[in-house]
Amino acid sequence: MPAASLRVALLGVSGRMGRALAAAVDETAGLELVGAGVSPGSRYAGQDVAAILGGVSRGVLAAADPADAIAHAEATIDFTLPEATVGNVAACLSARCPIVIGTTGHDSAAREQIAQAARHIAIVMAPNMSLGVNLLLNLVEQAARALDAAYDIEIFEAHHRNKKDAPSGTALALGEAAARGRGVSLSQKAQYARHGASGAREPGGIGFSVFRGGDVVGDHTVTFAGVGERIELTHRASDRMAFARGAVRAAQWVVGREPGLYSMQDVLGLKRIADSG
């Protein structure tokens, strides 16, 4: 007999990433979409997800209550809004269903609640699910470790006009990677704003620059600027499917894991590489 499919629920299915995730589930052998969540008040609530995704009826209704959306799932993927994540995690905790969180922009209280839930269920949480970005995180940490404070670090990121948080979660993760490499705290070295007579750059600072416009999926460049040379590490995303396929891979990986808060570095085996480097 063929192996049973892994049953997956998608929270935020009506968004751009939600649609990409549904496509990634459909193209991945051994996965089945069994639940879908939409925001309260959504015009899709109570309708078959075909109203969102197109095609024939799937027998899966879009639910405004996350508990209903995940009722039959073995793994859940959350790409919603930061204010919705805590409720989504609570529903997964109640159902003892592991969850992959790709939503960014959480405040400290939400991050603490997620960490508490991870004591009881397995959670993968990452600001970016793509393989390329997670390789970039490792490269940035290595470069920051090798290059001293004579090399200024600047992180540039660009996203579409509708992105709400800035800097992006990925940019902040790159800043954390650079700070780890330097053996410093990002909270003490980050420079987020320059305006007017801001003065000379602070030695050892990690700067952030943000662009919002058009339909940019996501560009990130980390520059190490020394005297007479610059090293630039860049990742450009041209299609959301790169993130969606990573999230689906994380959902496959997280099932059966011990409770804990994991990252894409764990999913992709990159943490072991970084630890041994």
C-alpha positions in Angstrom: 0.0 0.0 0.0 1.2 3.6 -0.7 2.3 5.6 2.3 -0.4 8.0 3.7 0.0 11.6 2.7 1.2 14.2 5.2 -1.8 16.3 6.1 -1.0 20.0 6.0 -3.0 23.2 7.0 -2.1 26.6 5.6 -2.9 29.7 7.7 -3.1 32.9 5.6 -4.1 30.9 2.4 -5.6 33.9 0.7 -2.4 36.0 0.7 0.3 36.0 -1.9 2.5 33.6 0.1 -0.6 31.5 1.0 -1.3 30.9 -2.7 2.4 30.1 -3.3 2.3 27.6 -0.4 -0.8 25.9 -1.8 1.0 25.5 -5.1 4.1 24.1 -3.3 1.9 21.6 -1.4 0.3 20.5 -4.7 3.6 20.0 -6.4 5.2 18.0 -3.5 4.5 14.3 -3.6 3.1 12.9 -0.3 1.5 16.1 0.9 -2.3 16.8 1.1 -3.9 20.2 1.9 -6.6 19.4 4.5 -7.1 22.8 6.2 -7.0 26.5 5.3 -7.2 29.6 7.5 -8.2 33.1 6.5 -8.6 36.3 8.6 -11.8 37.0 10.5 -14.2 38.8 8.2 -12.6 37.5 5.0 -15.0 37.1 2.1 -13.6 33.7 1.6 -14.5 32.4 5.1 -16.7 29.3 4.8 -16.0 28.8 1.1 -14.1 26.0 -0.6 -10.5 27.0 -1.1 -11.1 26.7 -4.8 -12.6 30.2 -4.6 -9.1 31.4 -3.6 -6.8 29.0 -5.5 -8.9 28.3 -8.5 -9.6 24.9 -10.0 -12.1 22.3 -8.9 -13.6 22.0 -5.4 -11.2 20.4 -2.9 -13.6 19.8 -0.1 -11.6 22.1 2.1 -13.3 25.1 3.6 -11.5 28.3 4.4 -11.9 28.9 8.1 -11.7 32.1 10.1 -11.0 30.1 13.3 -7.5 28.6 13.3 -8.7 25.7 15.5 -11.1 24.7 12.7 -8.4 25.2 10.0 -5.9 22.8 11.7 -8.4 20.3 13.0 -7.3 17.5 10.6 -3.7 18.6 10.1 -0.4 16.9 11.1 1.5 20.0 10.4 0.6 23.7 10.0 2.3 26.5 8.1 1.6 30.1 9.3 2.1 33.1 6.9 -0.4 35.5 8.3 0.2 38.7 10.3 2.2 39.1 13.5 -0.9 39.9 15.5 -2.5 36.6 14.4 0.4 34.3 15.1 -0.1 34.0 18.8 -3.7 32.8 18.3 -2.5 30.4 15.6 0.2 29.0 17.9 -2.3 28.6 20.7 -4.6 26.6 18.4 -1.7 24.3 17.4 -0.6 23.9 21.1 -4.2 22.8 22.0 -4.2 20.3 19.1 -0.5 19.3 19.7 0.1 20.1 16.1 3.6 21.2 15.0 3.8 24.6 13.2 6.1 26.3 10.8 6.0 30.1 11.2 7.1 32.3 8.3 5.4 35.4 9.6 7.7 38.2 10.7 7.5 41.4 12.7 6.5 39.9 16.1 7.0 42.0 19.2 8.8 40.7 22.3 5.6 39.5 24.0 4.6 37.4 21.0 8.1 35.9 20.7 7.9 34.9 24.4 4.6 33.2 23.9 5.9 31.3 20.9 8.9 30.2 23.0 6.6 29.0 25.8 4.5 27.0 23.3 7.7 25.4 22.0 8.2 23.7 25.3 5.2 21.5 24.4 5.2 21.3 20.6 7.8 21.5 17.8 8.0 24.9 16.1 10.1 26.0 13.2 10.4 29.8 13.1 12.5 31.6 10.5 12.3 35.1 8.9 13.1 33.5 5.6 12.6 29.9 4.4 14.7 29.9 1.3 17.8 27.7 1.0 19.8 30.6 -0.5 19.1 33.1 2.3 20.0 30.5 4.9 23.3 29.9 3.2 23.8 33.6 3.1 23.3 33.8 6.9 26.2 31.4 7.3 28.4 33.3 4.9 27.7 36.6 6.6 28.6 35.2 10.0 31.9 33.8 8.6 32.8 37.0 6.8 32.1 39.1 9.9 34.3 36.8 12.0 37.1 37.1 9.5 36.9 40.9 8.9 37.5 43.2 11.9 35.8 46.5 12.7 37.9 48.2 10.0 35.3 46.9 7.7 31.9 48.7 8.1 28.8 46.5 7.7 25.8 47.7 5.9 22.6 45.7 5.2 20.4 46.8 2.4 17.0 45.2 1.8 14.3 45.9 -0.8 10.7 44.6 -0.8 7.3 45.4 -2.5 5.4 48.5 -1.5 2.9 46.6 0.7 5.4 45.1 3.2 4.6 46.4 6.6 7.7 45.8 8.7 11.0 47.4 8.3 13.8 46.4 8.3 12.6 43.0 7.1 12.9 40.0 9.3 15.6 38.6 7.0 17.6 41.8 7.2 17.5 41.6 11.0 18.5 38.0 10.9 21.5 39.0 8.7 22.3 41.7 11.2 22.3 39.0 14.0 24.5 36.8 11.9 27.0 39.6 11.5 26.9 40.5 15.2 27.5 36.8 16.1 30.5 36.8 13.8 31.9 39.9 15.5 31.0 38.7 19.0 28.8 41.7 19.7 25.2 42.4 20.4 23.1 43.7 17.5 21.0 45.7 19.8 24.1 47.7 20.8 25.6 48.0 17.3 22.5 48.4 15.0 22.1 51.8 13.2 18.6 52.1 11.7 18.3 55.8 10.8 20.4 58.5 9.3 19.0 62.0 8.7 20.6 65.4 8.6 23.9 66.0 10.2 24.3 62.5 11.6 28.1 62.7 11.9 30.7 60.2 11.0 29.8 56.5 11.1 30.2 54.8 14.5 33.1 52.3 14.4 31.8 48.7 14.5 28.2 49.8 13.7 25.9 47.6 11.7 23.8 49.8 9.4 20.5 49.1 7.8 19.0 50.6 4.6 15.4 49.9 3.5 13.7 50.3 0.1 9.9 49.8 -0.4 8.4 49.9 -3.8 6.7 48.1 -6.7 6.5 44.4 -6.6 10.0 43.5 -5.4 9.8 40.0 -3.9 12.9 40.4 -1.8 16.5 41.6 -2.2 19.2 41.5 0.5 22.8 42.7 0.3 25.4 42.7 3.1 28.3 44.9 2.3 31.6 44.8 4.2 33.3 48.1 3.3 37.0 48.5 4.0 39.5 51.0 2.9 40.2 50.3 -0.8 37.8 47.4 -1.1 34.3 46.1 -0.6 32.9 42.6 -0.2 29.2 42.3 -1.1 27.1 39.2 -0.4 23.7 39.3 -2.2 20.5 37.2 -2.4 17.7 38.2 -4.8 14.4 36.4 -4.8 12.4 36.6 -8.0 9.6 34.2 -7.1 7.8 33.5 -3.8 8.0 29.8 -4.6 11.5 29.7 -3.2 10.1 30.6 0.2 7.1 28.4 -0.2 9.1 25.3 -1.1 11.3 25.9 1.9 8.3 26.2 4.2 6.9 22.9 2.9 10.2 21.3 3.5 10.2 22.5 7.0 6.6 21.1 7.5 7.8 17.7 6.4 10.8 17.9 8.7 9.0 19.1 11.8 6.6 16.2 12.1 7.7 13.8 14.8 10.3 16.2 16.3 10.7 16.7 20.0 9.2 20.0 21.3 11.5 22.9 20.7 12.0 26.1 18.8 13.9 25.2 15.6 15.1 27.3 12.7 15.6 26.7 9.0 19.3 26.2 9.9 18.1 23.0 11.7 15.8 22.0 8.9 18.5 22.3 6.2 21.4 20.9 8.4 23.3 24.2 8.1 23.6 24.6 11.9 25.8 21.6 12.1 28.0 23.0 9.3 28.2 26.4 11.1 29.0 24.7 14.5 31.8 22.7 12.9 33.3 25.6 11.1 
